Each structure stands twice: as structure tokens, then as C-alpha cells.
């Protein structure tokens, strides 16, 4: 079998790349290791109910009239109408530190600007200088690492405000411990604070089904439960792939969305990129009846919190670091259709290595998950109110869960801390897209796949 383009990985980046290419040539094949597409943003069923994985909110909200916004550019590239998505904006979110300091923000940037002017008046003028820097900075041009923390500290001079601004951006997109590349910071600041968050009225399955329907309508092909064992190559040219069942598929181009190190492993070559610690997370879903009270979450879509004197964003020494995290209420988006359940979703930094030590001892692993869920619930209840007696279903994902179902090395959802911005990993006809290209969030991930197809593949065919 031969195809012009073969895409490894059926996450959102791979799906968007496949759909973009299929609009011009239908002979594209998407290979996905697992039984369904979506990667980090997928779903599963329990008790005859669908649960989403990964999706808290989609960043980069923009009104239809903002033609150059990432969301609208993406929809144009894929020929998908906004009306097909049923967009619902966040109500309001919060950054909360030590139960004393709080910054509210929404899809109206004036909310955050007013909060900083009121609560950090001494540095509000400096904050305006930071905004100017962000608007003028091109985060997509190749450039050496620049510490966002250092730039923020030099510009603002207030460590608390620096940490409060970094906290949401790190939790929603940083693969680097205690810092971000300035380019990544600019991308995430734009996505979360200047544009904002939303979600579709349906589930992540509805979004994936929409993408698949458009893809199939253009004649694209997809094979799930189809792991790749190696990429066939000679010199700097790839010729195709070999599947784990021994089947070989030849192609003119390969687009890999599974990660840089994971791609080099298929080439049977060590990664030339610098080796840095990978960040893991645990997430717990608490399902409640719709009438269950959550007084501390009223009109809050997402709460990013830190309860320690110093904000630490790094791999913890213990299984989980509960000192900071994310508490998401997926029902708190504007005008969402009624749901039979209410959810609280918590996320914390976790140590893959410590969880891995429990892998062979299922009893200890199960106990650790139970204790993690209990500790996470107690932390969340201090912020949103007690809900233990109302829990009707609970599930916890560890870095091992994420690694198993997404094949992300060490369950690191944001991938390798070293990004390949142009997608070029040194091969004539093999390119990288997705998280390790440095595009983050659902819209960013999809634009990553589209951008590589546009820049490196379509012009050559």
C-alpha cells in the first residue's frame, strides 16, 4: 500500500492535519494506536455515561468578526462553520493564592486589567509595558530560550503577581519546571487572558465526530488499533512505516504527532534534543447531582490555586503535590444545555517515577489512587465547599493512566520541554507537529498540524 501522506497519531493535531490535506488530496492515511481518536482529548464510558478526558476548556476564544484570531483561522483552514461547534464562553475564572490574593479574569480582558489595577496598583503601569511586549513579540520565529519568569520579574518587579500570572499558563501548557520559554508564555497569555476560554455545547466526542465526518467526506482514511513499530528510512529520507503486525505502508511524506522523542524511537535513533525532566499530572473527576451545592464555585469556571508560601511548578518528591492545582467546573460555561450531572475536576502535579514504582503492585497502586482522590477532594472542598456526601461517581487518572492511553512518554501531557518550532527534525520528508512543536491547547494543537501541512507538505506536491 502506498499513500502520499501518512500521519502517525490520531490526536487533534493529527486529525486537523489529515483534514487539511484531504481537502486537496484524498489519499491520506491516519494511523492511531488506540481504539478511538482524540489522544489526550478523548472520552470513555462508565455507568452508561460518557466522561471526557483532558478537556477542561478550549482556549483562544474569539468572536466571529475577529478574522485573524487563531480560532477563526483554524475554522477557515478546515472549512468548518462556527455554527457547527455551538460555542459557549466561560463565565469567569480565578487565580487564588493563599486564600488571600485573588485575580478574576474572563473573556473580557478588561476584567483582569481592572483586577491588577485595583490589587496591584503600584505595578499597573509596568503591566501595560508587559502587554506591549506581548503584542510585539513573535513567538513562532526560531529563537534561543528566553526565561519568561526573568522577563516578567524585570518588567513587573512583583514576585506575587509574576507567580499569579504564570500559574494558569503553566498548568495549561508548560512542559518546563518553574519557568516557560518567553515564546510559550506569549502564546499562552494570548490564548488564556487576551482571548479567553470556551467549550462546545456537546461533548468532546461530538467534536471528534465532527472532525471525522469532514475528513471522511473528503475521502480520507483512518485506521485505529494500528500501532507503528518503526519508520522505514535510509539516510535522511523516510520511505514508510512498518506496523506491529509486520505490514509495511510506503508513503511520500510522514507527519508524526506522537512527540519528538517518541518519533526518534521509531527511527531507532537517540533523540538529539536536550534531556530535561518531564512533568506529570493526576486528575480526578467527581460527579455530583445537578442540585449539589458548591457555594465557593458560584460563577467560577476554573480556579487555579496555590496554598504554599512559594508557588512551585515542578516534579514533586512525593506522589502528588497538592499545594497547587486546578479546579474546573465544566458546567459553568454560559448558556450550556442542562446536564443530568455536575462535575468537579481537580488537577495536580505528580511524579511519574514514584507512581511507576507502584506499577507491579496493583493493591498499593489502587490504595495510592484512593488516597490521592481523598486528599484532592479535601483540598477542593476548602475552596468550593463540601461535596463528599453528594459524590455519585469518582475516577482518578495518574501519569501511568495517561501513558497507557496516549503513549506520551512518562504520561507527560505537555511533552518534551524542548520544542521544535518549525517541525523540522532533520529529515527530507518527515515532520513533527503537535505538542512538541510548541503549539498548545486544542486550537493550538490543531493549528500545529495544519501549519506543517501548509508549510512543508502541500507546496511540494
BALOKOL-143792 format. One record per residue (C-alpha): x, z, y; residue in one letter. Coordinates in steps of 0.05 Angstrom, whole numbers, padded with zeros to 5 digits, always signed. Layout:
BALOKOL-143792
XZYA ...
//
This chain:
BALOKOL-143792
+00000+00000+00000X +00025-00017+00070X -00002+00003+00138X +00024-00010+00209X +00018+00064+00228X +00018+00125+00183X +00002+00193+00213X +00022+00258+00179X -00024+00316+00196X -00098+00316+00209X -00100+00367+00265X -00128+00349+00333X -00064+00314+00355X -00063+00271+00293X -00138+00256+00299X -00132+00235+00372X -00071+00191+00358X -00106+00158+00299X -00169+00145+00340X -00129+00117+00399X -00091+00069+00353X -00153+00048+00314X -00185+00024+00378X -00134-00032+00378X -00115-00040+00304X -00158-00010+00249X -00101-00008+00199X -00080+00064+00209X -00078+00117+00155X -00082+00192+00169X -00056+00239+00115X -00078+00311+00113X -00052+00363+00064X -00114+00405+00062X -00187+00392+00044X -00211+00385+00115X -00183+00363+00182X -00171+00406+00243X -00107+00442+00227X -00104+00505+00270X -00173+00489+00297X -00217+00484+00236X -00272+00524+00201X -00293+00557+00136X -00357+00585+00105X -00376+00656+00086X -00445+00682+00070X -00475+00612+00084X -00448+00615+00155X -00394+00574+00189X -00335+00610+00221X -00286+00577+00268X -00211+00586+00263X -00166+00581+00323X -00217+00562+00375X -00227+00615+00428X -00237+00568+00486X -00215+00499+00506X -00171+00497+00568X -00166+00442+00621X -00239+00442+00643X -00253+00390+00697X -00316+00363+00729X -00332+00290+00714X -00313+00268+00784X -00241+00291+00776X -00218+00226+00744X -00144+00243+00736X -00156+00311+00703X -00127+00315+00631X -00196+00324+00600X -00225+00262+00633X -00162+00221+00619X -00167+00240+00546X -00240+00221+00541X -00226+00153+00573X -00169+00140+00524X -00213+00155+00465X -00276+00123+00494X -00317+00186+00483X -00372+00204+00532X -00374+00273+00563X -00447+00278+00543X -00425+00276+00470X -00389+00342+00479X -00441+00387+00512X -00392+00426+00555X -00403+00499+00573X -00356+00534+00622X -00331+00605+00614X -00370+00658+00652X -00309+00699+00675X -00246+00725+00643X -00199+00782+00658X -00127+00805+00654X -00126+00881+00645X -00063+00923+00646X -00060+00998+00631X -00135+01004+00646X -00114+01009+00719X -00097+00939+00742X -00144+00881+00733X -00146+00808+00754X -00210+00768+00745X -00209+00693+00740X -00259+00637+00726X -00263+00561+00730X -00265+00570+00806X -00192+00583+00825X -00216+00619+00888X -00235+00678+00843X -00162+00690+00822X -00135+00675+00892X -00182+00727+00922X -00163+00778+00869X -00089+00771+00885X -00102+00773+00960X -00141+00838+00951X -00100+00873+00898X -00030+00846+00914X -00035+00833+00989X +00039+00841+01001X +00056+00781+00958X -00004+00736+00971X +00037+00691+01017X +00090+00687+00962X +00036+00668+00913X +00018+00609+00957X +00091+00587+00954X +00087+00592+00878X +00025+00547+00878X +00062+00496+00919X +00119+00496+00870X +00070+00487+00812X +00035+00428+00845X +00101+00393+00859X +00135+00405+00792X +00134+00351+00739X +00132+00388+00672X +00137+00326+00629X +00204+00299+00653X +00263+00315+00607X +00299+00376+00636X +00340+00435+00611X +00307+00502+00601X +00288+00539+00664X +00263+00610+00658X +00192+00616+00685X +00199+00692+00688X +00260+00686+00732X +00227+00636+00778X +00165+00680+00784X +00205+00742+00796X +00246+00708+00850X +00184+00678+00883X +00136+00737+00878X +00182+00797+00873X +00128+00839+00839X +00141+00851+00765X +00070+00875+00751X +00039+00812+00779X +00090+00769+00743X +00071+00801+00676X -00003+00795+00690X +00003+00721+00705X +00047+00709+00645X +00004+00748+00595X -00054+00697+00586X -00007+00638+00589X +00039+00667+00536X -00017+00687+00489X -00049+00618+00496X +00014+00576+00489X +00083+00607+00490X +00128+00600+00428X +00185+00636+00463X +00196+00711+00464X +00185+00745+00532X +00191+00681+00572X +00168+00609+00580X +00202+00545+00600X +00181+00531+00672X +00150+00465+00649X +00108+00500+00597X +00088+00552+00649X +00065+00497+00698X +00025+00463+00643X -00009+00528+00622X -00021+00553+00693X -00055+00487+00709X -00096+00489+00644X -00120+00561+00649X -00120+00582+00722X -00126+00518+00763X -00174+00482+00716X -00204+00534+00670X -00237+00543+00602X -00298+00517+00566X -00325+00504+00497X -00373+00454+00466X -00444+00476+00453X -00435+00464+00378X -00381+00488+00331X -00310+00462+00320X -00339+00425+00261X -00384+00386+00308X -00324+00366+00350X -00284+00346+00288X -00343+00306+00261X -00350+00271+00327X -00276+00250+00326X -00281+00228+00254X -00345+00187+00268X -00310+00149+00324X -00248+00140+00281X -00286+00112+00222X -00327+00068+00268X -00263+00033+00288X -00242+00024+00215X -00190+00079+00210X -00176+00111+00142X -00162+00183+00124X -00141+00218+00060X -00148+00293+00054X -00116+00335-00002X -00057+00288+00005X +00009+00325+00017X +00072+00285+00033X +00134+00304-00007X +00185+00262+00031X +00194+00210+00084X +00230+00148+00057X +00285+00125+00104X +00352+00091+00110X +00397+00103+00169X +00353+00114+00230X +00294+00074+00204X +00236+00101+00163X +00201+00057+00111X +00143+00100+00088X +00126+00164+00051X +00123+00190-00020X +00064+00234-00037X +00068+00295-00082X +00034+00254-00136X +00090+00203-00135X +00052+00149-00097X +00090+00112-00044X +00060+00083+00020X +00100+00037+00065X +00089+00030+00139X +00118+00003+00204X +00114+00069+00242X +00104+00142+00226X +00076+00194+00274X +00087+00265+00250X +00044+00321+00279X +00066+00376+00230X +00124+00403+00271X +00196+00385+00283X +00229+00429+00230X +00175+00411+00180X +00187+00337+00194X +00262+00343+00185X +00249+00377+00118X +00210+00315+00095X +00271+00274+00116X +00314+00321+00074X +00356+00336+00136X +00370+00401+00172X +00337+00405+00240X +00387+00393+00296X +00346+00437+00343X +00367+00507+00361X +00340+00561+00315X +00300+00614+00352X +00252+00668+00327X +00181+00643+00313X +00122+00682+00338X +00066+00701+00290X -00004+00730+00304X -00061+00765+00269X -00133+00752+00287X -00195+00790+00266X -00267+00766+00272X -00321+00819+00280X -00391+00792+00271X -00448+00832+00302X -00523+00825+00311X -00542+00789+00376X -00572+00852+00405X -00510+00895+00393X -00487+00925+00459X -00417+00910+00486X -00420+00942+00555X -00347+00930+00570X -00352+00856+00557X -00412+00840+00601X -00399+00773+00634X -00329+00771+00604X -00310+00711+00562X -00238+00732+00547X -00199+00795+00562X -00123+00793+00559X -00098+00865+00557X -00034+00905+00558X -00034+00980+00547X +00041+00993+00548X +00082+01010+00609X +00122+00946+00599X +00090+00881+00574X +00126+00857+00512X +00114+00788+00482X +00160+00786+00422X +00161+00791+00347X +00145+00865+00332X +00187+00910+00288X +00124+00933+00252X +00069+00890+00220X +00028+00885+00285X +00037+00903+00358X -00029+00930+00384X -00002+00945+00454X -00026+00878+00479X -00071+00823+00457X -00133+00780+00468X -00206+00800+00460X -00252+00740+00460X -00328+00739+00463X -00345+00667+00442X -00418+00675+00461X -00401+00688+00534X -00400+00617+00560X -00450+00591+00610X -00517+00568+00581X -00495+00567+00508X -00552+00557+00459X -00576+00623+00427X -00537+00645+00366X -00561+00689+00308X -00497+00730+00315X -00450+00758+00367X -00374+00758+00356X -00314+00796+00380X -00248+00763+00362X -00182+00800+00371X -00111+00772+00370X -00045+00809+00368X +00029+00793+00358X +00051+00802+00286X +00115+00800+00245X +00115+00744+00193X +00175+00775+00157X +00141+00842+00148X +00076+00810+00123X +00117+00766+00076X +00146+00828+00043X +00075+00846+00021X +00061+00776-00007X +00073+00793-00080X +00036+00860-00077X -00036+00840-00066X -00061+00911-00065X -00013+00930-00009X -00027+00865+00028X -00102+00878+00025X -00093+00950+00048X -00050+00926+00106X -00104+00877+00127X -00156+00932+00125X -00114+00979+00167X -00098+00923+00216X -00172+00907+00225X -00188+00981+00235X -00133+00990+00287X -00152+00926+00323X -00225+00948+00326X -00206+01015+00356X -00164+00981+00409X -00220+00932+00426X -00272+00988+00429X -00233+01023+00483X -00245+00961+00526X -00312+00931+00506X -00348+00993+00477X -00361+01019+00407X -00388+00968+00358X -00364+00994+00290X -00434+01012+00265X -00460+00943+00281X -00408+00902+00243X -00442+00857+00192X -00381+00816+00173X -00306+00821+00185X -00247+00777+00168X -00173+00781+00185X -00121+00725+00186X -00047+00742+00181X +00013+00697+00192X +00012+00684+00116X -00060+00660+00121X -00042+00613+00178X +00019+00586+00140X -00022+00575+00077X -00078+00535+00111X -00039+00499+00166X +00030+00492+00135X +00060+00517+00201X +00127+00549+00185X +00121+00624+00185X +00049+00616+00209X +00076+00605+00280X +00016+00573+00314X +00057+00550+00374X +00112+00521+00330X +00185+00515+00346X +00206+00547+00412X +00250+00486+00425X +00205+00428+00445X +00217+00352+00441X +00181+00329+00503X +00188+00254+00492X +00172+00257+00417X +00238+00222+00401X +00276+00257+00344X +00328+00202+00335X +00293+00151+00292X +00274+00080+00310X +00203+00083+00284X +00188+00157+00272X +00160+00200+00328X +00136+00271+00338X +00071+00294+00370X +00032+00358+00375X +00054+00430+00387X +00128+00416+00381X +00124+00362+00433X +00104+00416+00481X +00031+00397+00495X -00012+00459+00486X -00085+00475+00476X -00138+00429+00447X -00138+00379+00504X -00062+00381+00510X -00053+00372+00435X -00098+00311+00434X -00064+00281+00495X +00002+00291+00459X -00020+00245+00402X -00049+00194+00450X +00013+00194+00494X +00061+00179+00436X +00017+00122+00411X +00014+00093+00482X +00088+00101+00498X +00124+00087+00433X +00078+00050+00384X +00026+00005+00416X +00076-00031+00462X +00117-00052+00401X +00060-00083+00362X 
//
